[in-house]
Structures are given as structure tokens and as C-alpha cells.
Amino acid sequence: MGQERSDRLRLAIVGCGQIGRLHAERLVADRRGRIVALCDPVPANAERLRETLAPEALVVTDFSQLAASGVVDAAFVCTPTNQHFDQVLQLRESGVHVLSEKPLADSRERIVQLIEAAAQGGPLLCVAYQRRCWSTVRTLRREVHSGRHGPVLSITSHNAERWQQTIDASWRDDPQFNPGGFIGDAGSHKLDMVFFVTGLAPQEVFAHSDRRGSHVEIVTTLSARLQGDVSLSMNFIGDAQHFREDFHVHCAEADLLLRDGTLWIARENQVSKISPLEPESNPDAAFIDCLTAGTANFAPAQVALPVWDFTQAVLESARTGTVIRLGSECPA
């Protein structure tokens, strides 16, 4: 093996479960940084990552010790939602750049506090909204914002997966840790995609949810209105027997269709693939691009707020059986 570069970023994974492993795998493949610390209150979780992906990393069980250690340039927060706020805050106060899993925090007030802190400068803060890095979604945004297909008229989104079947006895089935269930967890990526692709803020929403015997929402359907009277229809089927995602943006002059990872354009009953596509990336590579090449923040802290507000409006509508009106901006 070649000699280690001394200028490589020193990285830490905070939370060494399934998502932490995904980030670690991407970082090892990227090679612009080296994982120097693995933090988890359960040492065995960190040890498994160390053995397979980061043999020279230090295993830490005390997060505060890691945050104050001074041995880390950037950290990837992959813990349950209710831990994000304190961890992001401590890391940034210690001068560490942070890529945080979603949601950014477990309350609106805490999200706003992190947004305001990031606006004052200091270490970089990104949210791991992965679809912002996908070539198909970036291309879809490009096509919508180009204006050449006319204004957006409506959006439809179908999302199904075997999510409930994987959450038994985990923090994702606890509303204190995972407010919103399927739509608050995996569904947040799809909500962010609506705002990222269109730049349109939600105005009102009517929704229905069902917990399907779990402690959190498993199935949610919603009908909403975005700026400019654009209609939005979405369903989230968290107890399906297969994975399926369709996302359609219907414009005045064309339909833009993202079907199971392939991007299509439809005009006058003729459907063809869209090309060329924007470059493909992932949140870890995009985060390191920001740190090493000065690229724009692909998902700054403020983009977490519209997703949080809309999710809470959806849950309130489902709980009360009423239309909920919003007035939030959409910093896509």
C-alpha cells in the first residue's frame, strides 16, 4: 500500500449502525479522508465497523470526549433523531464540520436554532438529503427550472417499501425517537425532493395516516397545494411487499417522469429518455467536495425546515381530519 497522505481529512462516524456503515463505505471508497474515530455507546457496533472498514480508527463510547478531542476535522452524525441537535451543536462548537442525517433535529425550535447558528458562519453543516445528489433528480430539477416545458401544473409521487417489517424493537418504532414514522423517516427524502426539484413552498395539505399496528405512522396519503395552485398528491406505503418509487412532474408542455431510477419525458403520448444527465454523486462525496474544493453546500441547514413543517402539517391533518394551511418559504 502507498504511504498515507498527511493532508487527508480526519473523519469520525457518530452512530455505527446500518446508516453509519453506509457512510463509512462511501468514505473508504472516496479516499479523500480517513476515518480516525468511530463513536457509539455500544462498543460492539463500532468494533464491527473498525474491523471491516477502518482498522486504524479509535473506538469511542463517550460522544463528549470525541467532540472535544481535537483529532477530527469532520463528522457524520448517524444517530437516532433525538440525539442530532446536541451532537451537531457540540461538534460545530468544537470546530468540526458536520454532515447530519435527517431530520436535522427533533423539534422546529431546535432546527431553527441550528439554522441560525450555521448562518453565523463557522464549520460547514450539511443535511444528508441524498436525492439532491442523484443524477436523475439533479436533471429533473434542471429541466423544471429551465422553463422550456412550461410551468409546473401538478406533481404525483408513489412510494412503497417493506419498511414496517424492519423496525420491530428499533428506535424507528418509537414516536419519541422517530416522529412521523415512515413519512418522517424515509419519506423525508421524497418531501425534500419535491421542494428541491420545484422550488415551490406548500400552502395547504389534507392527509390520512394509519399505524397498521405499529407505534408510528406506517401508511400516509396526502393531497396538497403548492405555490401557484400546483397540486401535489403523494402516498407512502410503509408495509408494502416490494420497493417502488415513481415521481412525476406534469408541466404545461411535457410530463417529466422519474420511474424506478430512470428519467423520461412525455409529449403528445410519446415517451423517451432524457439526456444528458447531470453528474451522479452522494451526500458524503458532495460534503467532501464542499470542504476540499469549495463547492456550494448541496443541502444547507435551512432546507430542513420546510420538510419538518410540512411533515408536521401532514401529521396534524391526519390526526384532526382537517385541512392544514402553511405559509413557509421553500429554500430549495
C-alpha positions as CSV (number, residue, x, y, z in Angstrom):
1,M,0.0,0.0,0.0
2,G,1.1,3.6,-0.7
3,Q,2.0,6.0,2.1
4,E,-0.9,7.8,3.8
5,R,-1.3,11.4,2.7
6,S,-1.0,13.7,5.7
7,D,-3.5,16.2,4.3
8,R,-6.4,13.8,4.1
9,L,-9.4,14.9,6.1
10,R,-9.7,13.2,9.6
11,L,-13.2,11.8,9.8
12,A,-15.5,10.4,12.5
13,I,-18.6,8.3,12.3
14,V,-21.1,9.1,15.1
15,G,-23.5,6.2,15.4
16,C,-22.2,3.0,13.9
17,G,-25.4,1.2,12.9
18,Q,-26.7,0.5,9.4
19,I,-26.6,4.1,8.2
20,G,-23.2,4.7,9.8
21,R,-21.9,1.7,7.9
22,L,-23.2,3.1,4.6
23,H,-21.4,6.4,5.2
24,A,-18.2,4.6,6.2
25,E,-18.3,2.5,3.0
26,R,-18.7,5.6,0.9
27,L,-15.9,7.4,2.7
28,V,-13.5,4.5,2.3
29,A,-14.3,4.4,-1.4
30,D,-13.8,8.1,-1.8
31,R,-10.3,8.1,-0.3
32,R,-10.1,11.9,0.3
33,G,-10.4,11.4,4.0
34,R,-9.5,8.7,6.6
35,I,-11.8,7.5,9.3
36,V,-9.9,8.2,12.6
37,A,-12.8,7.7,15.1
38,L,-15.9,5.6,15.5
39,C,-18.3,6.7,18.2
40,D,-21.2,4.6,19.5
41,P,-22.4,3.9,23.1
42,V,-22.4,0.2,22.2
43,P,-18.7,-0.7,21.6
44,A,-19.6,-3.8,19.6
45,N,-21.2,-1.6,16.9
46,A,-18.1,0.5,16.5
47,E,-15.8,-2.5,16.6
48,R,-17.7,-4.2,13.7
49,L,-17.1,-1.1,11.6
50,R,-13.5,-0.9,12.7
51,E,-12.7,-4.5,11.8
52,T,-14.2,-4.3,8.3
53,L,-13.7,-0.7,7.2
54,A,-11.4,1.4,9.4
55,P,-8.8,-0.8,11.2
56,E,-6.8,2.2,12.5
57,A,-9.8,4.1,13.9
58,L,-10.2,4.9,17.6
59,V,-13.4,3.4,19.1
60,V,-15.1,5.9,21.4
61,T,-18.2,5.4,23.6
62,D,-18.3,8.9,25.1
63,F,-19.5,11.4,22.5
64,S,-18.4,14.5,24.5
65,Q,-14.9,13.1,24.6
66,L,-14.9,12.8,20.8
67,A,-16.3,16.3,20.3
68,A,-13.7,17.9,22.5
69,S,-10.8,15.7,21.3
70,G,-9.4,18.0,18.6
71,V,-8.5,15.0,16.4
72,V,-11.4,15.2,13.9
73,D,-11.9,17.6,11.0
74,A,-15.4,16.4,10.0
75,A,-18.1,14.1,11.5
76,F,-21.0,12.2,10.1
77,V,-23.9,12.1,12.5
78,C,-25.9,8.9,12.1
79,T,-27.6,8.5,15.4
80,P,-31.4,8.5,16.3
81,T,-33.2,11.8,15.6
82,N,-33.4,12.9,19.2
83,Q,-29.6,13.0,19.5
84,H,-28.9,15.1,16.4
85,F,-29.3,18.5,18.0
86,D,-26.9,18.1,20.9
87,Q,-24.3,16.3,18.8
88,V,-24.4,18.7,15.8
89,L,-24.2,21.7,18.2
90,Q,-21.2,20.3,20.2
91,L,-19.3,19.3,17.1
92,R,-19.7,22.6,15.4
93,E,-18.8,24.5,18.7
94,S,-15.6,22.3,18.7
95,G,-14.7,23.4,15.2
96,V,-15.8,20.2,13.4
97,H,-17.6,20.2,10.1
98,V,-20.8,18.1,10.2
99,L,-22.9,16.1,7.8
100,S,-26.1,15.1,9.7
101,E,-28.6,12.5,8.9
102,K,-32.2,13.7,8.6
103,P,-34.2,15.1,10.4
104,L,-31.7,17.7,11.4
105,A,-33.3,17.8,14.9
106,D,-36.4,16.6,16.8
107,S,-38.3,19.9,17.0
108,R,-38.9,23.0,15.0
109,E,-37.3,25.2,17.6
110,R,-34.1,23.2,17.6
111,I,-33.9,23.1,13.8
112,V,-34.3,26.9,13.7
113,Q,-31.5,27.2,16.4
114,L,-29.1,25.1,14.2
115,I,-30.1,27.2,11.1
116,E,-29.4,30.4,12.9
117,A,-26.1,29.1,14.3
118,A,-25.0,28.0,10.8
119,A,-25.9,31.4,9.4
120,Q,-23.3,33.0,11.7
121,G,-20.5,31.1,9.9
122,G,-18.2,28.6,11.3
123,P,-17.9,24.9,10.4
124,L,-19.9,23.6,7.5
125,L,-23.3,22.0,8.2
126,C,-25.0,19.8,5.6
127,V,-28.1,17.6,5.8
128,A,-27.8,14.2,4.2
129,Y,-30.7,14.5,1.7
130,Q,-29.3,12.0,-0.7
131,R,-31.7,12.6,-3.6
132,R,-30.2,16.0,-4.1
133,C,-27.0,14.2,-5.3
134,W,-28.7,11.7,-7.7
135,S,-28.1,12.4,-11.4
136,T,-31.8,11.8,-12.2
137,V,-33.1,14.2,-9.5
138,R,-30.5,16.9,-10.4
139,T,-31.5,16.5,-14.1
140,L,-35.2,16.7,-13.2
141,R,-34.5,20.0,-11.3
142,R,-32.6,21.3,-14.3
143,E,-35.4,20.6,-16.6
144,V,-38.1,22.1,-14.4
145,H,-36.1,25.2,-13.7
146,S,-35.2,25.7,-17.4
147,G,-38.8,26.8,-18.1
148,R,-38.7,25.2,-21.5
149,H,-41.5,22.8,-20.6
150,G,-43.8,25.5,-19.3
151,P,-45.0,26.0,-15.7
152,V,-45.5,23.1,-13.3
153,L,-49.2,22.2,-13.0
154,S,-49.2,19.1,-10.8
155,I,-47.0,16.6,-9.1
156,T,-47.7,12.9,-8.2
157,S,-45.5,10.7,-6.1
158,H,-45.8,7.0,-5.2
159,N,-43.5,5.5,-2.6
160,A,-43.7,1.9,-1.3
161,E,-41.3,-0.4,0.6
162,R,-41.0,-3.1,3.2
163,W,-40.3,-0.5,6.0
164,Q,-42.6,-1.6,8.8
165,Q,-41.2,-5.2,8.5
166,T,-37.7,-3.9,9.5
167,I,-38.5,-1.6,12.5
168,D,-39.6,-4.1,15.2
169,A,-37.9,-3.4,18.6
170,S,-35.9,-0.5,17.0
171,W,-35.9,3.3,17.7
172,R,-37.8,3.8,14.4
173,D,-40.9,2.4,16.0
174,D,-40.8,4.9,18.9
175,P,-42.5,8.3,18.2
176,Q,-40.2,9.9,20.7
177,F,-37.2,9.0,18.5
178,N,-38.9,8.9,15.1
179,P,-41.7,11.4,14.9
180,G,-43.7,10.8,11.8
181,G,-42.9,7.1,11.3
182,F,-42.4,6.2,7.6
183,I,-43.1,9.6,6.2
184,G,-40.9,11.3,8.8
185,D,-38.0,8.9,8.2
186,A,-37.6,7.5,4.7
187,G,-40.4,9.8,3.4
188,S,-38.5,12.9,4.3
189,H,-36.2,12.4,1.3
190,K,-39.2,12.4,-1.0
191,L,-40.6,15.6,0.6
192,D,-37.3,17.3,0.2
193,M,-37.2,16.2,-3.4
194,V,-40.5,18.0,-4.1
195,F,-39.1,21.2,-2.8
196,F,-35.6,20.8,-4.4
197,V,-37.0,20.0,-7.8
198,T,-39.7,22.6,-7.9
199,G,-38.7,25.4,-5.5
200,L,-42.4,25.7,-4.6
201,A,-43.5,26.0,-1.0
202,P,-46.6,24.2,0.3
203,Q,-49.7,26.2,1.0
204,E,-52.1,23.6,2.5
205,V,-52.5,19.9,3.0
206,F,-55.1,17.2,3.8
207,A,-53.8,13.8,4.9
208,H,-54.7,10.4,6.3
209,S,-52.4,8.1,8.2
210,D,-52.6,4.5,9.6
211,R,-50.1,3.0,12.0
212,R,-51.0,-0.6,10.9
213,G,-50.5,-1.9,14.5
214,S,-47.1,-0.2,15.0
215,H,-46.4,2.8,17.3
216,V,-45.7,5.2,14.4
217,E,-47.3,6.1,11.1
218,I,-46.8,3.4,8.5
219,V,-49.1,4.4,5.7
220,T,-49.8,8.1,4.8
221,T,-51.6,9.6,1.9
222,L,-51.9,13.3,1.2
223,S,-53.3,15.9,-1.1
224,A,-51.6,19.3,-1.0
225,R,-51.5,22.6,-2.8
226,L,-48.2,24.3,-3.5
227,Q,-47.5,27.9,-4.6
228,G,-49.1,28.9,-7.8
229,D,-52.0,26.5,-7.3
230,V,-49.8,23.5,-8.1
231,S,-51.4,20.3,-6.9
232,L,-49.4,17.6,-5.1
233,S,-50.5,14.1,-4.5
234,M,-48.3,11.7,-2.5
235,N,-48.7,8.3,-0.9
236,F,-46.3,6.5,1.4
237,I,-46.9,2.7,1.8
238,G,-44.6,1.5,4.5
239,D,-45.9,-2.0,4.7
240,A,-45.6,-2.9,1.0
241,Q,-44.1,-6.2,-0.2
242,H,-41.7,-4.5,-2.7
243,F,-39.8,-1.3,-3.3
244,R,-41.2,1.1,-5.8
245,E,-40.8,4.9,-6.3
246,D,-42.5,7.0,-9.0
247,F,-42.2,10.8,-9.1
248,H,-44.0,12.7,-11.9
249,V,-43.9,16.4,-12.6
250,H,-46.6,17.4,-15.0
251,C,-45.8,20.7,-16.8
252,A,-47.9,22.6,-19.4
253,E,-45.8,21.3,-22.3
254,A,-44.4,18.0,-21.1
255,D,-44.6,15.4,-18.4
256,L,-41.3,14.6,-16.6
257,L,-41.3,11.1,-15.2
258,L,-38.9,9.5,-12.8
259,R,-39.8,5.8,-12.7
260,D,-37.7,3.4,-10.7
261,G,-34.5,5.3,-11.3
262,T,-35.0,6.2,-15.0
263,L,-35.9,9.7,-16.1
264,W,-38.4,10.1,-19.0
265,I,-40.1,12.9,-20.9
266,A,-43.5,12.6,-22.4
267,R,-45.1,14.8,-25.1
268,E,-48.2,14.0,-27.2
269,N,-48.3,10.4,-26.0
270,Q,-44.6,9.8,-26.9
271,V,-42.3,8.9,-24.1
272,S,-38.5,9.0,-24.4
273,K,-35.5,9.0,-22.0
274,I,-34.0,12.4,-21.0
275,S,-30.3,13.0,-21.8
276,P,-27.8,14.1,-21.0
277,L,-28.0,13.6,-17.2
278,E,-26.3,15.7,-14.6
279,P,-23.3,14.0,-12.8
280,E,-24.1,11.4,-10.1
281,S,-22.9,11.8,-6.5
282,N,-23.8,11.0,-2.9
283,P,-24.0,13.2,0.3
284,D,-20.6,12.1,1.5
285,A,-18.8,12.9,-1.7
286,A,-20.7,16.2,-2.0
287,F,-19.8,17.1,1.6
288,I,-16.1,16.5,1.0
289,D,-16.4,18.5,-2.3
290,C,-17.5,21.4,-0.2
291,L,-14.6,21.0,2.2
292,T,-11.8,20.3,-0.3
293,A,-13.0,22.2,-3.4
294,G,-15.2,24.9,-2.1
295,T,-18.3,23.8,-3.9
296,A,-21.7,25.1,-2.9
297,N,-23.4,23.4,0.1
298,F,-25.8,20.9,-1.6
299,A,-28.1,20.8,1.4
300,P,-27.6,23.6,3.9
301,A,-29.3,23.6,7.3
302,Q,-32.2,25.8,6.2
303,V,-33.6,23.2,3.8
304,A,-34.5,21.0,6.8
305,L,-37.2,23.4,7.9
306,P,-39.8,23.1,5.0
307,V,-39.5,19.3,5.3
308,W,-40.2,19.4,9.1
309,D,-43.0,22.0,8.8
310,F,-44.7,20.0,6.0
311,T,-44.4,16.7,7.8
312,Q,-45.9,18.2,11.0
313,A,-48.8,19.7,9.0
314,V,-49.4,16.3,7.4
315,L,-49.5,14.6,10.8
316,E,-51.8,17.2,12.2
317,S,-54.1,16.9,9.3
318,A,-54.2,13.1,9.7
319,R,-54.8,13.5,13.4
320,T,-57.6,16.1,13.1
321,G,-59.2,15.2,9.8
322,T,-58.9,18.9,8.7
323,V,-57.0,20.9,6.0
324,I,-53.9,22.5,7.5
325,R,-52.6,25.7,6.0
326,L,-48.9,26.6,5.8
327,G,-47.1,29.7,4.9
328,S,-43.5,28.6,5.0
329,E,-40.9,29.6,2.4
330,C,-39.0,26.9,0.4
331,P,-35.2,27.5,0.4
332,A,-34.6,24.7,-2.2
